[in-house]
Amino acid sequence: MQQNLTGLIVSIYNFRVIKPARFKLLLLYFCLMESGKHFCYNGKLLSSGKLIISADNRSFRFGDGFFETMKMINGNIVLSNYHFERLFSSLQVLKFEHPEFFNAEYLLQQIKNLAIKNKHEQLARIRLNIFRGDGGLYDCENFPNYIIQTWKITEPSVFNADGLITGIYTKAKKTCDDFSHIKSNNYLPYVMAALWAKETRLDDAVVLNTYNRIAEATIANIFIVKNGRIKTPALSEGCINGVMRRYIIQSLRKENIPLEEGKIEAGEIEEANEIFLTNAVQGLKWIKQCNNYNYSFDLTEYLHNKFLLPLVNV
């Protein structure tokens, strides 16, 4: 069965299908979301708009902290174990304290309580932000303060057959170090890339690393497909250790679908048959065009249906 599946995928690329570009003003990449009327701060439910940090807050001053973005369906977090494995790994790498009570069970209960309060438990985007408190660069406490927010998602996970139009942003580069895989509160490269995408009427931007190789997109990991083989930047290339990236990689390997984690030169974008993005909320999104190069979606749609639909149909 696995050999037949691999053969089917490779056979798709005996020809290349280029869909004609259709004019559009701007594809709404994000789902329309209704923000919650309450948020959670260190275990307390507060009204949205309540001020809870000072001008001395280290997250505000230095971007000192990290976050998780999750998807809730019918009261459950999709790929919950992956999210909390990454969260507690980041907590350790960034040298936060780890109080005994601060565990996955505790945080899940806080998330569910807030989702119920906001009436978002059926389908929601969840953001859990962890940060140090007040202090200077050398003067701080390492206690993990946290904020949880929820947004009601009004659009289900469907394959985006219209495709995304993107470009490569060259003015900000992702570093490749021991911290580049963490979803840090220091988000400047992505902020500038997103501003550029908005100014140039693109749906997203592809971000390079300091070696001018492909790292990721502004809020998603990136995969390219050429002749039936799938390739994605390795974590050593500066990309975020994405939860959906991890799930897709494991699913591909389980099915013996050809996959490589490695270096992707910017020029490989021109040669790709398909490109798609992955993140925890949007799932898997097809890129129709990047830097005026067009792509098909045969394999991308197949992967969406095979690996993403089982996650959301719960």
C-alpha positions in Angstrom: 0.0 0.0 0.0 2.8 2.4 0.9 4.7 1.6 -2.3 1.6 2.2 -4.4 1.0 5.5 -2.6 4.6 6.7 -3.3 4.3 5.6 -6.9 1.0 7.5 -7.3 2.6 10.7 -5.9 5.6 10.5 -8.2 3.4 9.8 -11.2 1.6 13.1 -10.6 4.7 14.8 -11.7 5.0 13.2 -15.2 3.4 16.5 -16.2 3.0 19.9 -14.5 -0.3 21.6 -14.2 -0.1 25.4 -14.0 -3.4 27.0 -13.0 -4.0 30.4 -14.7 -3.6 33.3 -12.3 -6.8 35.0 -11.4 -6.9 38.7 -10.5 -7.9 39.5 -6.9 -7.4 42.4 -4.5 -6.3 40.4 -1.5 -7.0 36.9 -0.3 -7.9 36.9 3.4 -5.3 34.5 4.7 -6.6 34.6 8.2 -10.0 33.3 9.2 -12.4 35.9 10.3 -12.2 35.8 14.1 -14.3 37.2 16.9 -12.2 38.2 19.9 -13.2 37.1 23.4 -14.6 39.5 26.0 -12.4 38.0 28.6 -8.8 36.8 28.9 -6.8 34.9 31.6 -3.9 36.4 33.4 -2.0 34.1 35.8 -5.2 32.2 36.6 -7.6 35.1 36.8 -10.3 35.8 34.3 -10.3 39.5 33.4 -12.3 41.7 31.0 -10.7 42.5 27.7 -9.0 45.8 27.8 -7.9 45.5 31.4 -4.3 46.8 31.8 -2.1 44.2 33.6 1.5 45.0 32.7 3.7 48.0 33.5 6.2 50.0 31.4 9.0 47.9 33.1 7.7 44.6 31.8 10.5 42.6 30.2 8.3 41.2 27.5 7.4 44.7 26.5 10.9 46.0 26.8 12.9 43.1 25.4 10.5 40.6 23.8 11.4 38.3 26.8 9.1 35.4 26.5 7.4 33.0 24.1 4.0 31.9 23.0 1.9 29.0 21.7 -0.9 29.4 19.2 -3.4 26.5 19.3 -6.7 25.4 17.8 -9.6 24.2 19.8 -12.3 22.1 18.4 -15.3 21.0 20.6 -13.4 21.8 23.7 -10.2 19.9 22.8 -6.8 21.3 21.7 -5.6 19.9 18.4 -2.2 18.2 18.8 -2.3 19.1 22.4 0.7 16.9 23.4 2.9 18.4 20.7 2.1 21.9 21.9 2.9 21.3 25.6 6.0 19.3 24.8 7.2 22.4 22.9 6.0 24.8 25.6 7.9 23.1 28.4 11.0 22.7 26.2 11.0 26.4 25.5 10.5 27.1 29.2 13.6 25.2 30.0 15.7 26.6 27.1 14.8 30.2 28.1 15.7 29.5 31.7 12.3 30.1 33.3 11.4 28.6 36.6 9.1 25.6 36.4 6.7 25.7 39.4 5.2 22.3 40.3 1.7 23.4 39.6 2.6 24.8 36.2 1.9 21.7 34.1 -0.1 20.7 31.0 -3.2 19.7 33.0 -3.3 23.0 34.8 -2.8 25.1 31.6 -5.4 23.0 29.7 -8.0 23.7 32.4 -7.2 27.4 32.3 -7.7 27.4 28.5 -11.0 25.5 28.7 -12.3 27.8 31.5 -11.6 30.8 29.3 -13.0 29.3 26.2 -16.2 28.5 28.0 -16.4 31.9 29.5 -16.0 33.5 26.0 -18.3 30.9 24.4 -15.5 29.9 22.1 -15.1 26.2 23.0 -16.7 24.9 19.7 -14.1 26.3 17.3 -11.4 28.8 18.4 -7.9 30.1 18.1 -6.0 30.1 21.4 -2.9 32.1 22.3 -0.9 31.3 25.4 1.8 33.9 26.0 4.5 33.3 28.7 6.8 36.1 29.9 9.0 37.3 32.7 7.7 40.2 34.8 9.3 43.6 35.6 13.0 44.2 35.6 16.1 45.4 33.7 18.3 43.3 31.5 20.3 42.0 34.4 17.6 42.3 37.1 14.7 40.0 36.8 12.7 37.1 38.2 12.2 34.0 36.2 8.7 33.2 37.2 6.5 32.3 34.2 3.7 34.8 34.0 1.1 34.0 31.4 -1.8 35.4 29.4 -4.4 33.3 27.6 -6.6 34.7 24.9 -9.3 33.1 22.7 -10.8 34.1 19.3 -13.9 32.4 17.8 -13.1 31.1 14.3 -15.9 31.5 11.9 -14.5 29.5 9.0 -13.8 25.8 9.2 -10.6 24.2 7.9 -11.0 23.8 4.2 -8.5 23.5 1.3 -7.8 26.9 -0.1 -8.2 26.1 -3.8 -7.8 29.8 -4.7 -4.2 29.7 -3.4 -2.0 32.2 -1.7 0.1 34.8 -3.5 3.4 35.4 -1.8 6.9 36.8 -2.4 10.3 36.6 -0.8 11.2 39.3 1.7 14.9 40.1 1.7 15.3 42.9 4.2 15.0 41.0 7.5 16.7 37.6 8.1 16.1 34.8 10.6 19.2 33.9 12.6 20.2 30.2 13.0 21.0 29.6 16.6 19.9 27.7 19.7 16.8 29.9 20.1 15.6 30.4 16.5 13.2 27.5 16.7 11.3 29.0 19.6 8.1 31.0 19.1 9.7 34.0 20.8 7.9 37.3 21.7 10.7 39.0 19.8 8.9 39.0 16.4 10.5 41.8 14.5 11.6 39.9 11.3 8.0 38.6 10.8 6.5 42.0 11.6 8.5 43.7 8.9 7.8 40.9 6.4 4.1 41.1 7.1 4.1 44.8 6.7 5.9 44.4 3.3 3.4 41.8 2.2 0.5 44.1 3.1 2.1 47.0 1.3 2.7 44.9 -1.9 -0.8 43.3 -1.7 0.5 39.8 -1.0 -1.1 37.2 1.2 2.1 36.3 3.0 5.9 36.7 2.7 8.6 34.1 2.7 11.5 34.9 5.1 15.1 34.1 4.5 17.8 33.1 7.0 21.2 34.8 7.4 22.6 32.6 4.7 19.9 33.8 2.2 18.2 30.4 2.2 14.5 29.8 2.8 13.5 29.7 6.4 9.7 29.9 6.6 6.8 32.3 6.1 5.6 35.0 8.5 3.3 32.7 10.5 3.9 29.2 9.0 6.5 26.7 8.1 7.1 26.1 4.4 7.4 22.9 2.3 8.3 22.7 -1.4 7.5 19.8 -3.8 9.6 18.9 -6.8 9.0 15.7 -8.9 7.1 14.1 -6.1 9.7 14.7 -3.4 8.9 17.0 -0.5 11.5 19.2 1.1 11.3 21.6 4.1 14.0 23.6 5.9 15.7 21.9 8.8 15.4 23.4 12.3 19.1 24.4 11.9 18.0 26.7 9.1 16.3 29.1 11.6 12.7 28.0 11.2 10.2 27.7 14.1 9.7 24.2 15.4 6.1 24.2 14.3 3.6 21.8 15.7 1.8 21.2 12.4 5.3 20.9 10.7 6.1 18.1 13.1 2.8 16.4 12.6 3.1 16.5 8.8 6.7 15.3 8.8 5.8 12.3 11.0 2.7 11.5 8.9 4.8 11.6 5.6 7.5 9.3 7.0 4.9 6.9 8.4 3.5 6.6 4.8 7.0 6.4 3.3 6.4 9.5 1.2 9.7 11.0 0.1 10.7 13.8 2.4 13.9 15.8 3.1 14.7 18.2 5.9 17.6 20.3 4.8 18.7 23.5 3.1 16.5 25.2 0.5 18.2 27.8 -1.7 16.0 30.7 -2.7 16.4 29.6 -6.4 14.6 26.3 -5.6 11.4 28.2 -5.3 11.6 28.8 -9.1 12.0 25.1 -9.7 9.3 23.8 -7.4 6.1 22.1 -8.7 4.2 22.9 -5.5 4.6 24.9 -2.3 2.5 24.8 0.8 2.5 26.3 4.3 1.6 24.7 7.6 0.6 26.1 11.0 -1.5 24.9 14.0 -4.5 27.1 13.3 -4.7 27.2 9.5 -3.5 23.7 9.0 -2.1 23.3 5.4 -2.3 26.2 2.9 -1.4 26.0 -0.8 0.7 28.7 -2.3 -0.4 29.5 -5.9 2.3 32.0 -6.7 5.6 33.2 -5.3 7.7 35.9 -7.0 5.5 35.5 -10.1 6.1 31.7 -10.3 3.0 29.6 -10.4 2.4 26.3 -8.8 -0.1 23.4 -9.0 -1.7 21.8 -6.0 -2.3 18.1 -6.8 -0.2 16.7 -4.0 -0.9 19.5 -1.6 -4.7 18.9 -1.8 -4.1 15.2 -1.3 -2.0 15.7 1.8 -4.6 18.1 3.2 -7.4 15.6 2.7 -5.4 12.7 4.1 -3.6 14.2 7.1 -5.5 17.4 8.0 -9.2 16.4 7.7 -8.8 13.6 10.3 -7.6 16.2 12.8 -10.5 18.6 12.4 -13.3 16.0 12.0 -13.6 15.2 15.7 
